[in-house]
Amino acid sequence: MYAYLEGKFTLKTPAYVYVDVNGVGFEVHISLHTYSAIQSIDEGRLYTHLQIKEDGHVLFGFFEKEEKDIFLQLVSVSGVGAATARMMLSSIKPDEISNAIIQGNVRLLESVKGIGKKTAERLVLELKDKIGRHKSVNFLPGTSTATNNLEQDAMTALISLGISRNQAEQAIEKIIKSGISISNLEDLIKKSLKAI
């Protein structure tokens, strides 16, 4: 529902922050990772996820989009709720979580309060391929940050057109690896569609 909020941080705690967006205050739950990133700044952007439950709505915020992405991956696993995912992101950096899952490092995941051996194993089992594919497309060796953003935007566009994530990833990767010149986002999307 809300992609991000941009405004002044009127109250900052390690658990939540108040974000004033043109006079409207939002209470946003954050991880320690995000808290350390915003501690020294008075305003900025937080990527958000709105969790709707029977007993209320909770808005979670993340300083980096990558942290939001890994949070959404974590809560997609049975037995891992938003509070547990936030605890994980407060204990371990987002890229360390990704690497632990890809490498099957159950012990590191277990070190987080509230994560037992079975949950850690389930995280590895269910997310290893998803995160591995995601990383291989977004972090192709020799590509610039601009190219990575272009790939990300193209991926989002293809998925919104009804293409499965797997097909979209393969098509984009095929175009990038082929060395075909890409002038802009529209060009990459069109060429990817032809490659499917």
C-alpha positions in Angstrom: 0.0 0.0 0.0 2.8 2.5 0.9 6.0 2.1 -1.0 7.9 4.5 1.1 7.6 7.6 3.4 9.8 10.6 3.1 9.8 13.2 5.8 11.3 14.4 9.1 12.2 12.0 11.9 10.5 13.7 14.8 11.2 10.8 17.3 13.7 8.0 16.9 14.0 5.0 19.1 15.7 1.6 18.4 12.2 0.0 17.9 10.3 2.7 16.1 10.4 6.2 14.6 7.9 8.9 14.0 8.0 10.2 10.4 6.3 13.6 9.8 5.2 13.7 6.2 3.7 17.2 5.5 2.2 17.4 9.0 1.0 13.8 9.1 2.9 11.7 11.6 3.4 8.0 11.0 4.7 5.5 13.6 7.0 3.2 11.8 8.5 0.1 13.3 12.2 -0.4 12.5 15.1 -2.7 13.0 18.4 -1.8 14.7 20.0 -1.8 11.3 17.7 1.0 10.1 18.0 2.8 13.5 21.8 3.0 13.2 21.4 4.3 9.6 19.1 7.1 10.6 20.5 7.9 14.0 22.5 10.9 12.8 20.0 12.3 10.3 16.9 14.4 10.9 15.0 13.5 7.7 15.0 11.0 4.9 13.2 8.1 3.2 12.0 4.8 4.7 10.9 2.0 2.4 7.7 0.6 4.0 5.6 -2.5 4.4 2.1 -2.3 5.9 1.1 -5.4 7.8 -2.7 -5.7 8.2 -3.9 -8.0 11.0 -7.2 -8.5 12.8 -5.9 -6.6 15.8 -4.5 -3.6 13.9 -2.2 -2.3 11.2 1.6 -2.0 11.7 3.9 -0.1 9.4 7.4 -1.4 9.1 10.2 0.9 7.7 13.6 0.1 6.2 16.4 2.5 5.3 17.5 0.4 2.4 15.2 -1.3 -0.2 17.4 -4.5 0.1 16.5 -4.7 3.8 12.8 -4.4 2.9 13.2 -7.1 0.3 14.8 -9.6 2.7 12.1 -8.8 5.3 9.4 -9.7 2.9 11.2 -12.9 2.0 11.6 -13.9 5.6 7.9 -13.3 6.5 6.9 -15.4 3.5 8.2 -18.5 5.4 5.8 -20.3 7.6 6.6 -19.8 11.3 8.4 -16.5 10.7 6.3 -13.5 11.7 7.1 -9.8 11.3 8.5 -9.5 14.8 10.9 -12.4 14.2 12.0 -11.0 10.9 12.6 -7.6 12.5 14.6 -9.4 15.3 16.7 -11.1 12.6 17.4 -7.8 10.8 18.3 -6.2 14.2 20.8 -9.1 15.0 22.3 -9.7 11.5 22.9 -7.4 8.6 20.6 -8.0 5.6 23.4 -9.2 3.3 24.7 -11.5 6.0 21.2 -13.1 6.3 21.1 -13.6 2.5 24.5 -15.1 2.4 23.7 -17.4 5.4 20.6 -18.7 3.6 22.4 -19.2 0.3 25.3 -21.0 2.0 23.0 -23.0 4.3 24.6 -21.5 7.4 21.9 -22.8 9.8 24.1 -22.1 12.8 24.2 -18.3 12.1 20.5 -18.1 11.6 19.9 -20.1 14.9 22.0 -17.5 16.8 19.0 -15.1 16.5 16.7 -15.0 19.5 13.4 -16.8 18.6 14.9 -18.8 15.7 15.2 -22.5 16.5 17.0 -25.2 14.4 13.8 -26.2 12.5 12.9 -22.6 11.6 16.5 -21.9 10.5 16.4 -25.1 8.3 13.1 -24.1 6.9 14.4 -20.6 6.0 17.3 -22.2 4.1 15.1 -24.8 2.4 12.4 -22.3 1.3 14.5 -19.2 0.5 17.9 -20.6 -0.8 16.8 -20.7 -4.5 14.7 -17.5 -4.4 17.5 -15.4 -2.9 20.2 -17.1 -4.9 18.4 -16.4 -8.2 17.6 -12.8 -7.1 21.3 -12.2 -6.3 22.5 -13.7 -9.5 20.3 -11.4 -11.6 20.8 -8.3 -9.6 24.5 -8.6 -9.0 25.9 -9.9 -12.2 29.7 -9.4 -12.3 30.9 -6.4 -14.2 27.6 -4.6 -14.2 27.2 -1.1 -12.8 24.7 0.1 -10.2 22.8 1.9 -12.9 22.5 -1.4 -14.8 21.4 -3.2 -11.6 18.6 -0.6 -11.1 17.6 -1.0 -14.8 17.4 -4.8 -14.3 15.3 -4.4 -11.1 12.9 -2.0 -12.8 12.6 -4.3 -15.8 11.9 -7.2 -13.5 9.2 -5.3 -11.7 7.6 -4.3 -15.0 7.6 -7.9 -16.4 6.1 -9.3 -13.2 3.4 -6.7 -13.3 2.7 -7.7 -16.9 1.9 -11.2 -15.6 5.3 -12.9 -16.4 6.5 -15.3 -13.6 9.5 -14.1 -11.6 11.5 -17.1 -12.9 10.8 -16.4 -16.6 11.5 -12.7 -16.1 14.8 -13.3 -14.4 15.9 -15.8 -17.1 14.9 -13.4 -19.9 16.7 -10.4 -18.4 19.8 -12.4 -17.6 19.8 -13.7 -21.2 19.7 -10.2 -22.7 22.3 -8.8 -20.3 24.7 -11.7 -20.9 24.2 -11.6 -24.7 25.9 -8.1 -24.8 23.0 -6.6 -26.8 23.1 -2.8 -26.4 20.3 -1.5 -24.2 19.4 2.2 -24.5 16.8 2.4 -21.7 14.3 0.6 -19.5 11.7 0.3 -22.2 14.3 -1.2 -24.6 15.3 -3.8 -22.0 11.6 -4.7 -21.3 10.8 -5.2 -25.0 13.9 -7.3 -25.6 13.2 -9.4 -22.5 9.7 -10.0 -23.7 11.0 -11.2 -27.0 13.4 -13.5 -25.2 10.6 -15.3 -23.3 
